[in-house]
Amino acid sequence: MDCPFCQIQQDKTTILNNGNHVRVILSNPRLMKGHLLITPKRHVEKLSELNQEEITELINKTIEFQEKILNTFAKGCDIRQNYRPFQKQNNLKVNHLHIHLQPRELEDELYKKCQITEGKIFTVLTEDEKREIFALFS
Ligand SMILES: [Zn+2]
């Protein structure tokens, strides 16, 4: 399977930081200026597949680069990791685990075009749902 994070294409990929187990790259395409991806060098698809050294480096790089974003040009920064095996890989969806760092500002383009309606989805937690989820996860 073609994996753009295993076979790095030099012309499309800008590596900002090359660690022992993890690299930091510019997301391409990106959602906003400074959208970064932190990705393990080994091909894994879920966080649970990482070993302890990879977890430590992944989290440390995430913290380090979030601080770089906050100290240089953005007031906020989202950290996201998606696991969606039901979606096929394409130029916007790569199966190889990666953490998104997304610089954010008040009412930025992502908010105005996508997240402005997110508030309508939030629902007050019911007692039944609380009991159901508690029973599953505790
Ligand atoms: Zn890969």
Backbone and ligand atoms as CSV (ligand in chain L), in Angstrom:
chain,resi,resn,atom,element,x,y,z
A,1,MET,N,N,0.843,-1.196,0.000
A,1,MET,CA,C,0.000,0.000,0.000
A,1,MET,C,C,0.883,1.253,0.000
A,2,ASP,N,N,0.518,2.220,-0.822
A,2,ASP,CA,C,1.256,3.479,-0.848
A,2,ASP,C,C,0.977,4.265,0.419
A,3,CYS,N,N,2.034,4.612,1.107
A,3,CYS,CA,C,1.858,5.422,2.313
A,3,CYS,C,C,2.787,6.627,2.234
A,4,PRO,N,N,2.219,7.827,2.125
A,4,PRO,CA,C,3.055,9.024,1.967
A,4,PRO,C,C,3.912,9.347,3.194
A,5,PHE,N,N,3.571,8.744,4.354
A,5,PHE,CA,C,4.385,8.999,5.556
A,5,PHE,C,C,5.470,7.939,5.740
A,6,CYS,N,N,5.388,6.828,4.994
A,6,CYS,CA,C,6.463,5.841,4.998
A,6,CYS,C,C,7.443,6.139,3.856
A,7,GLN,N,N,6.892,6.415,2.670
A,7,GLN,CA,C,7.724,6.797,1.524
A,7,GLN,C,C,7.596,8.311,1.341
A,8,ILE,N,N,8.452,9.047,2.048
A,8,ILE,CA,C,8.389,10.507,2.006
A,8,ILE,C,C,8.789,10.998,0.610
A,9,GLN,N,N,7.912,11.785,-0.006
A,9,GLN,CA,C,8.232,12.393,-1.300
A,9,GLN,C,C,8.841,13.769,-1.044
A,10,GLN,N,N,10.119,13.879,-1.368
A,10,GLN,CA,C,10.877,15.096,-1.044
A,10,GLN,C,C,10.240,16.359,-1.637
A,11,ASP,N,N,9.648,16.241,-2.826
A,11,ASP,CA,C,9.098,17.434,-3.485
A,11,ASP,C,C,7.782,17.895,-2.860
A,12,LYS,N,N,7.070,16.990,-2.177
A,12,LYS,CA,C,5.772,17.351,-1.598
A,12,LYS,C,C,5.830,17.544,-0.084
A,13,THR,N,N,6.887,17.039,0.535
A,13,THR,CA,C,6.909,16.983,1.998
A,13,THR,C,C,8.021,17.849,2.569
A,14,THR,N,N,7.664,18.716,3.485
A,14,THR,CA,C,8.644,19.538,4.189
A,14,THR,C,C,8.775,18.997,5.608
A,15,ILE,N,N,9.950,18.465,5.916
A,15,ILE,CA,C,10.211,17.931,7.257
A,15,ILE,C,C,10.799,19.058,8.109
A,16,LEU,N,N,10.106,19.387,9.201
A,16,LEU,CA,C,10.576,20.446,10.101
A,16,LEU,C,C,11.505,19.908,11.175
A,17,ASN,N,N,11.264,18.649,11.555
A,17,ASN,CA,C,12.041,18.072,12.647
A,17,ASN,C,C,12.085,16.565,12.459
A,18,ASN,N,N,13.293,16.016,12.572
A,18,ASN,CA,C,13.484,14.589,12.359
A,18,ASN,C,C,14.029,13.977,13.640
A,19,GLY,N,N,13.166,13.357,14.438
A,19,GLY,CA,C,13.600,12.756,15.699
A,19,GLY,C,C,14.027,11.315,15.508
A,20,ASN,N,N,14.205,10.598,16.609
A,20,ASN,CA,C,14.593,9.186,16.526
A,20,ASN,C,C,13.442,8.320,16.014
A,21,HIS,N,N,12.242,8.586,16.511
A,21,HIS,CA,C,11.081,7.749,16.176
A,21,HIS,C,C,9.949,8.526,15.516
A,22,VAL,N,N,10.064,9.837,15.509
A,22,VAL,CA,C,8.954,10.697,15.116
A,22,VAL,C,C,9.479,11.807,14.222
A,23,ARG,N,N,8.656,12.243,13.257
A,23,ARG,CA,C,9.025,13.436,12.494
A,23,ARG,C,C,7.870,14.424,12.496
A,24,VAL,N,N,8.227,15.687,12.315
A,24,VAL,CA,C,7.240,16.767,12.251
A,24,VAL,C,C,7.276,17.307,10.832
A,25,ILE,N,N,6.126,17.323,10.160
A,25,ILE,CA,C,6.064,17.796,8.775
A,25,ILE,C,C,4.968,18.852,8.614
A,26,LEU,N,N,5.085,19.626,7.554
A,26,LEU,CA,C,4.011,20.557,7.200
A,26,LEU,C,C,2.905,19.756,6.530
A,27,SER,N,N,1.664,19.938,6.977
A,27,SER,CA,C,0.544,19.281,6.317
A,27,SER,C,C,0.403,19.857,4.909
A,28,ASN,N,N,0.318,18.960,3.913
A,28,ASN,CA,C,0.202,19.386,2.522
A,28,ASN,C,C,-0.705,18.421,1.753
A,29,PRO,N,N,-1.937,18.816,1.503
A,29,PRO,CA,C,-2.534,20.136,1.707
A,29,PRO,C,C,-2.751,20.435,3.193
A,30,ARG,N,N,-2.990,21.696,3.505
A,30,ARG,CA,C,-3.182,22.117,4.888
A,30,ARG,C,C,-4.488,22.865,5.042
A,31,LEU,N,N,-4.987,22.897,6.285
A,31,LEU,CA,C,-6.225,23.626,6.572
A,31,LEU,C,C,-5.963,25.103,6.820
A,32,MET,N,N,-4.833,25.404,7.414
A,32,MET,CA,C,-4.481,26.801,7.705
A,32,MET,C,C,-2.957,26.908,7.760
A,33,LYS,N,N,-2.471,28.136,7.692
A,33,LYS,CA,C,-1.020,28.369,7.772
A,33,LYS,C,C,-0.487,27.785,9.085
A,34,GLY,N,N,0.583,27.026,8.988
A,34,GLY,CA,C,1.198,26.453,10.187
A,34,GLY,C,C,0.589,25.134,10.626
A,35,HIS,N,N,-0.288,24.541,9.814
A,35,HIS,CA,C,-0.888,23.230,10.116
A,35,HIS,C,C,0.216,22.177,10.035
A,36,LEU,N,N,0.539,21.569,11.185
A,36,LEU,CA,C,1.635,20.603,11.266
A,36,LEU,C,C,1.110,19.205,11.547
A,37,LEU,N,N,1.892,18.214,11.154
A,37,LEU,CA,C,1.587,16.817,11.468
A,37,LEU,C,C,2.771,16.218,12.211
A,38,ILE,N,N,2.485,15.549,13.323
A,38,ILE,CA,C,3.511,14.828,14.076
A,38,ILE,C,C,3.233,13.353,13.814
A,39,THR,N,N,4.198,12.644,13.249
A,39,THR,CA,C,3.929,11.272,12.835
A,39,THR,C,C,5.079,10.338,13.228
A,40,PRO,N,N,4.753,9.140,13.728
A,40,PRO,CA,C,5.819,8.185,14.015
A,40,PRO,C,C,6.448,7.727,12.698
A,41,LYS,N,N,7.731,7.362,12.721
A,41,LYS,CA,C,8.377,6.892,11.493
A,41,LYS,C,C,7.877,5.498,11.118
A,42,ARG,N,N,7.537,4.701,12.126
A,42,ARG,CA,C,7.035,3.346,11.894
A,42,ARG,C,C,5.564,3.433,11.499
A,43,HIS,N,N,5.155,2.607,10.551
A,43,HIS,CA,C,3.758,2.640,10.110
A,43,HIS,C,C,2.853,1.977,11.151
A,44,VAL,N,N,2.086,2.795,11.855
A,44,VAL,CA,C,1.029,2.297,12.742
A,44,VAL,C,C,-0.207,3.121,12.447
A,45,GLU,N,N,-1.358,2.585,12.807
A,45,GLU,CA,C,-2.599,3.297,12.510
A,45,GLU,C,C,-3.309,3.812,13.759
A,46,LYS,N,N,-2.983,3.198,14.919
A,46,LYS,CA,C,-3.637,3.606,16.168
A,46,LYS,C,C,-2.594,3.892,17.239
A,47,LEU,N,N,-2.947,4.763,18.173
A,47,LEU,CA,C,-2.055,5.097,19.284
A,47,LEU,C,C,-1.647,3.852,20.065
A,48,SER,N,N,-2.569,2.899,20.200
A,48,SER,CA,C,-2.291,1.694,21.000
A,48,SER,C,C,-1.213,0.803,20.377
A,49,GLU,N,N,-0.862,1.038,19.105
A,49,GLU,CA,C,0.177,0.252,18.446
A,49,GLU,C,C,1.577,0.815,18.675
A,50,LEU,N,N,1.671,1.986,19.288
A,50,LEU,CA,C,2.975,2.606,19.539
A,50,LEU,C,C,3.654,1.955,20.740
A,51,ASN,N,N,4.984,1.905,20.708
A,51,ASN,CA,C,5.711,1.464,21.904
A,51,ASN,C,C,5.973,2.682,22.803
A,52,GLN,N,N,6.496,2.435,23.994
A,52,GLN,CA,C,6.621,3.513,24.986
A,52,GLN,C,C,7.553,4.631,24.520
A,53,GLU,N,N,8.654,4.270,23.845
A,53,GLU,CA,C,9.585,5.300,23.345
A,53,GLU,C,C,8.901,6.189,22.303
A,54,GLU,N,N,8.117,5.572,21.429
A,54,GLU,CA,C,7.398,6.338,20.400
A,54,GLU,C,C,6.350,7.248,21.042
A,55,ILE,N,N,5.637,6.737,22.033
A,55,ILE,CA,C,4.620,7.541,22.722
A,55,ILE,C,C,5.272,8.766,23.363
A,56,THR,N,N,6.363,8.545,24.056
A,56,THR,CA,C,7.055,9.643,24.748
A,56,THR,C,C,7.501,10.706,23.751
A,57,GLU,N,N,8.138,10.275,22.656
A,57,GLU,CA,C,8.627,11.249,21.680
A,57,GLU,C,C,7.469,11.954,20.965
A,58,LEU,N,N,6.416,11.207,20.654
A,58,LEU,CA,C,5.247,11.796,19.983
A,58,LEU,C,C,4.617,12.894,20.851
A,59,ILE,N,N,4.439,12.602,22.125
A,59,ILE,CA,C,3.823,13.588,23.030
A,59,ILE,C,C,4.768,14.774,23.250
A,60,ASN,N,N,6.058,14.487,23.425
A,60,ASN,CA,C,7.010,15.589,23.636
A,60,ASN,C,C,7.089,16.511,22.423
A,61,LYS,N,N,7.096,15.933,21.220
A,61,LYS,CA,C,7.127,16.769,19.991
A,61,LYS,C,C,5.825,17.552,19.849
A,62,THR,N,N,4.716,16.944,20.220
A,62,THR,CA,C,3.423,17.633,20.138
A,62,THR,C,C,3.431,18.853,21.056
A,63,ILE,N,N,3.910,18.668,22.277
A,63,ILE,CA,C,3.987,19.778,23.235
A,63,ILE,C,C,4.952,20.851,22.723
A,64,GLU,N,N,6.137,20.416,22.271
A,64,GLU,CA,C,7.166,21.350,21.794
A,64,GLU,C,C,6.652,22.206,20.633
A,65,PHE,N,N,5.985,21.565,19.666
A,65,PHE,CA,C,5.560,22.317,18.484
A,65,PHE,C,C,4.273,23.101,18.721
A,66,GLN,N,N,3.440,22.665,19.638
A,66,GLN,CA,C,2.296,23.508,20.009
A,66,GLN,C,C,2.814,24.811,20.636
A,67,GLU,N,N,3.825,24.708,21.497
A,67,GLU,CA,C,4.398,25.904,22.116
A,67,GLU,C,C,5.037,26.812,21.060
A,68,LYS,N,N,5.715,26.207,20.061
A,68,LYS,CA,C,6.304,27.022,18.983
A,68,LYS,C,C,5.211,27.807,18.258
A,69,ILE,N,N,4.100,27.133,17.967
A,69,ILE,CA,C,2.983,27.807,17.286
A,69,ILE,C,C,2.459,28.946,18.148
A,70,LEU,N,N,2.239,28.671,19.440
A,70,LEU,CA,C,1.665,29.678,20.338
A,70,LEU,C,C,2.628,30.832,20.593
A,71,ASN,N,N,3.926,30.551,20.530
A,71,ASN,CA,C,4.924,31.598,20.789
A,71,ASN,C,C,5.271,32.409,19.547
A,72,THR,N,N,4.788,31.991,18.379
A,72,THR,CA,C,5.171,32.715,17.170
A,72,THR,C,C,3.997,33.437,16.502
A,73,PHE,N,N,2.919,32.704,16.144
A,73,PHE,CA,C,1.928,33.425,15.356
A,73,PHE,C,C,0.464,33.104,15.607
A,74,ALA,N,N,0.131,32.256,16.551
A,74,ALA,CA,C,-1.291,31.975,16.774
A,74,ALA,C,C,-1.634,32.066,18.259
A,75,LYS,N,N,-2.850,32.514,18.537
A,75,LYS,CA,C,-3.292,32.626,19.933
A,75,LYS,C,C,-3.772,31.285,20.478
A,76,GLY,N,N,-4.247,30.393,19.565
A,76,GLY,CA,C,-4.725,29.077,19.985
A,76,GLY,C,C,-4.143,27.994,19.103
A,77,CYS,N,N,-4.301,26.734,19.510
A,77,CYS,CA,C,-3.796,25.617,18.702
A,77,CYS,C,C,-4.553,24.348,19.065
A,78,ASP,N,N,-5.298,23.789,18.101
A,78,ASP,CA,C,-6.001,22.518,18.309
A,78,ASP,C,C,-5.033,21.361,18.116
A,79,ILE,N,N,-5.222,20.315,18.908
A,79,ILE,CA,C,-4.495,19.057,18.731
A,79,ILE,C,C,-5.545,18.007,18.406
A,80,ARG,N,N,-5.384,17.329,17.263
A,80,ARG,CA,C,-6.364,16.325,16.846
A,80,ARG,C,C,-5.675,15.059,16.391
A,81,GLN,N,N,-6.350,13.942,16.620
A,81,GLN,CA,C,-5.890,12.677,16.059
A,81,GLN,C,C,-7.145,11.917,15.667
A,82,ASN,N,N,-7.252,11.530,14.422
A,82,ASN,CA,C,-8.439,10.845,13.919
A,82,ASN,C,C,-8.122,9.380,13.650
A,83,TYR,N,N,-9.003,8.494,14.069
A,83,TYR,CA,C,-8.901,7.085,13.686
A,83,TYR,C,C,-10.213,6.729,13.017
A,84,ARG,N,N,-10.188,6.624,11.702
A,84,ARG,CA,C,-11.407,6.380,10.925
A,84,ARG,C,C,-11.167,5.290,9.884
A,85,PRO,N,N,-11.125,4.025,10.339
A,85,PRO,CA,C,-10.841,2.927,9.396
A,85,PRO,C,C,-11.932,2.756,8.341
A,86,PHE,N,N,-13.082,3.360,8.567
A,86,PHE,CA,C,-14.195,3.264,7.611
A,86,PHE,C,C,-14.013,4.202,6.410
A,87,GLN,N,N,-13.008,5.073,6.467
A,87,GLN,CA,C,-12.746,5.966,5.327
A,87,GLN,C,C,-11.546,5.441,4.546
A,88,LYS,N,N,-11.655,5.453,3.217
A,88,LYS,CA,C,-10.535,5.035,2.373
A,88,LYS,C,C,-9.444,6.102,2.359
A,89,GLN,N,N,-8.198,5.626,2.210
A,89,GLN,CA,C,-7.086,6.564,2.117
A,89,GLN,C,C,-7.189,7.366,0.824
A,90,ASN,N,N,-6.918,8.666,0.914
A,90,ASN,CA,C,-6.844,9.534,-0.270
A,90,ASN,C,C,-5.918,10.701,0.054
A,91,ASN,N,N,-5.928,11.741,-0.761
A,91,ASN,CA,C,-4.963,12.828,-0.518
A,91,ASN,C,C,-5.274,13.632,0.749
A,92,LEU,N,N,-6.493,13.483,1.301
A,92,LEU,CA,C,-6.848,14.166,2.546
A,92,LEU,C,C,-6.896,13.226,3.739
A,93,LYS,N,N,-6.774,11.929,3.491
A,93,LYS,CA,C,-6.901,10.950,4.571
A,93,LYS,C,C,-5.803,9.912,4.426
A,94,VAL,N,N,-4.882,9.900,5.395
A,94,VAL,CA,C,-3.770,8.956,5.384
A,94,VAL,C,C,-3.932,8.024,6.579
A,95,ASN,N,N,-3.806,6.721,6.343
A,95,ASN,CA,C,-4.019,5.747,7.417
A,95,ASN,C,C,-2.908,5.748,8.470
A,96,HIS,N,N,-1.709,6.160,8.090
A,96,HIS,CA,C,-0.564,6.201,9.000
A,96,HIS,C,C,-0.847,7.230,10.102
A,97,LEU,N,N,-0.744,6.787,11.351
A,97,LEU,CA,C,-1.037,7.645,12.507
A,97,LEU,C,C,-0.362,9.013,12.401
A,98,HIS,N,N,-1.099,10.050,12.679
A,98,HIS,CA,C,-0.535,11.391,12.752
A,98,HIS,C,C,-1.389,12.263,13.659
A,99,ILE,N,N,-0.718,13.166,14.337
A,99,ILE,CA,C,-1.393,14.136,15.194
A,99,ILE,C,C,-1.364,15.480,14.473
A,100,HIS,N,N,-2.515,16.104,14.383
A,100,HIS,CA,C,-2.604,17.426,13.763
A,100,HIS,C,C,-2.372,18.501,14.810
A,101,LEU,N,N,-1.553,19.486,14.479
A,101,LEU,CA,C,-1.476,20.725,15.253
A,101,LEU,C,C,-2.022,21.813,14.348
A,102,GLN,N,N,-3.127,22.429,14.784
A,102,GLN,CA,C,-3.813,23.404,13.940
A,102,GLN,C,C,-3.894,24.751,14.647
A,103,PRO,N,N,-3.080,25.711,14.186
A,103,PRO,CA,C,-3.126,27.059,14.766
A,103,PRO,C,C,-4.533,27.644,14.626
A,104,ARG,N,N,-5.037,28.257,15.683
A,104,ARG,CA,C,-6.410,28.774,15.666
A,104,ARG,C,C,-6.463,30.215,16.151
A,105,GLU,N,N,-7.426,30.930,15.583
A,105,GLU,CA,C,-7.714,32.308,16.008
A,105,GLU,C,C,-9.218,32.424,16.193
A,106,LEU,N,N,-9.633,33.456,16.892
A,106,LEU,CA,C,-11.058,33.706,17.087
A,106,LEU,C,C,-11.729,33.899,15.728
A,107,GLU,N,N,-12.796,33.150,15.478
A,107,GLU,CA,C,-13.561,33.257,14.240
A,107,GLU,C,C,-12.685,33.175,12.989
A,108,ASP,N,N,-11.762,32.207,13.002
A,108,ASP,CA,C,-10.913,31.985,11.822
A,108,ASP,C,C,-11.718,31.268,10.717
A,109,GLU,N,N,-11.078,31.005,9.575
A,109,GLU,CA,C,-11.780,30.427,8.427
A,109,GLU,C,C,-12.408,29.071,8.767
A,110,LEU,N,N,-11.685,28.228,9.509
A,110,LEU,CA,C,-12.225,26.910,9.870
A,110,LEU,C,C,-13.493,27.073,10.711
A,111,TYR,N,N,-13.485,28.029,11.618
A,111,TYR,CA,C,-14.674,28.287,12.430
A,111,TYR,C,C,-15.825,28.783,11.556
A,112,LYS,N,N,-15.544,29.788,10.719
A,112,LYS,CA,C,-16.613,30.407,9.923
A,112,LYS,C,C,-17.228,29.456,8.901
A,113,LYS,N,N,-16.404,28.546,8.348
A,113,LYS,CA,C,-16.908,27.662,7.294
A,113,LYS,C,C,-17.384,26.305,7.801
A,114,CYS,N,N,-16.901,25.864,8.964
A,114,CYS,CA,C,-17.242,24.513,9.433
A,114,CYS,C,C,-17.796,24.477,10.859
A,115,GLN,N,N,-17.104,25.090,11.788
A,115,GLN,CA,C,-17.405,24.855,13.201
A,115,GLN,C,C,-18.463,25.786,13.769
A,116,ILE,N,N,-18.900,26.750,12.982
A,116,ILE,CA,C,-19.886,27.717,13.460
A,116,ILE,C,C,-21.190,27.032,13.873
A,117,THR,N,N,-21.513,25.893,13.223
A,117,THR,CA,C,-22.764,25.190,13.547
A,117,THR,C,C,-22.568,24.057,14.551
A,118,GLU,N,N,-21.326,23.839,14.979
A,118,GLU,CA,C,-21.014,22.729,15.880
A,118,GLU,C,C,-21.799,22.819,17.192
A,119,GLY,N,N,-22.028,24.017,17.658
A,119,GLY,CA,C,-22.734,24.209,18.920
A,119,GLY,C,C,-24.114,23.572,18.930
A,120,LYS,N,N,-24.733,23.466,17.742
A,120,LYS,CA,C,-26.087,22.894,17.644
A,120,LYS,C,C,-26.092,21.389,17.875
A,121,ILE,N,N,-24.931,20.730,17.760
A,121,ILE,CA,C,-24.855,19.282,17.919
A,121,ILE,C,C,-24.753,18.886,19.401
A,122,PHE,N,N,-24.218,19.776,20.224
A,122,PHE,CA,C,-24.058,19.464,21.647
A,122,PHE,C,C,-25.413,19.213,22.297
A,123,THR,N,N,-25.462,18.166,23.124
A,123,THR,CA,C,-26.683,17.766,23.811
A,123,THR,C,C,-26.365,17.575,25.286
A,124,VAL,N,N,-27.269,17.961,26.140
A,124,VAL,CA,C,-27.075,17.764,27.579
A,124,VAL,C,C,-27.075,16.262,27.867
A,125,LEU,N,N,-26.088,15.812,28.622
A,125,LEU,CA,C,-25.944,14.404,28.966
A,125,LEU,C,C,-27.116,13.937,29.831
A,126,THR,N,N,-27.740,12.835,29.432
A,126,THR,CA,C,-28.861,12.294,30.217
A,126,THR,C,C,-28.326,11.307,31.266
A,127,GLU,N,N,-29.135,11.035,32.283
A,127,GLU,CA,C,-28.752,10.061,33.320
A,127,GLU,C,C,-28.594,8.669,32.716
A,128,ASP,N,N,-29.485,8.275,31.774
A,128,ASP,CA,C,-29.391,6.964,31.120
A,128,ASP,C,C,-28.073,6.815,30.361
A,129,GLU,N,N,-27.726,7.836,29.600
A,129,GLU,CA,C,-26.489,7.771,28.820
A,129,GLU,C,C,-25.278,7.733,29.750
A,130,LYS,N,N,-25.329,8.531,30.807
A,130,LYS,CA,C,-24.240,8.540,31.788
A,130,LYS,C,C,-24.017,7.131,32.339
A,131,ARG,N,N,-25.123,6.455,32.739
A,131,ARG,CA,C,-25.027,5.090,33.292
A,131,ARG,C,C,-24.497,4.110,32.240
A,132,GLU,N,N,-24.999,4.237,30.990
A,132,GLU,CA,C,-24.583,3.336,29.909
A,132,GLU,C,C,-23.084,3.444,29.654
A,133,ILE,N,N,-22.603,4.648,29.494
A,133,ILE,CA,C,-21.185,4.835,29.183
A,133,ILE,C,C,-20.314,4.477,30.378
A,134,PHE,N,N,-20.776,4.815,31.568
A,134,PHE,CA,C,-20.039,4.468,32.778
A,134,PHE,C,C,-19.888,2.952,32.873
A,135,ALA,N,N,-20.965,2.214,32.588
A,135,ALA,CA,C,-20.922,0.741,32.660
A,135,ALA,C,C,-19.965,0.158,31.625
A,136,LEU,N,N,-19.863,0.781,30.464
A,136,LEU,CA,C,-18.979,0.291,29.405
A,136,LEU,C,C,-17.505,0.545,29.713
A,137,PHE,N,N,-17.206,1.686,30.295
A,137,PHE,CA,C,-15.811,2.116,30.379
A,137,PHE,C,C,-15.199,2.102,31.774
A,138,SER,N,N,-15.960,1.809,32.799
A,138,SER,CA,C,-15.359,1.866,34.129
A,138,SER,C,C,-15.095,0.472,34.685
L,1,ZN,ZN,ZN,3.017,4.559,6.689
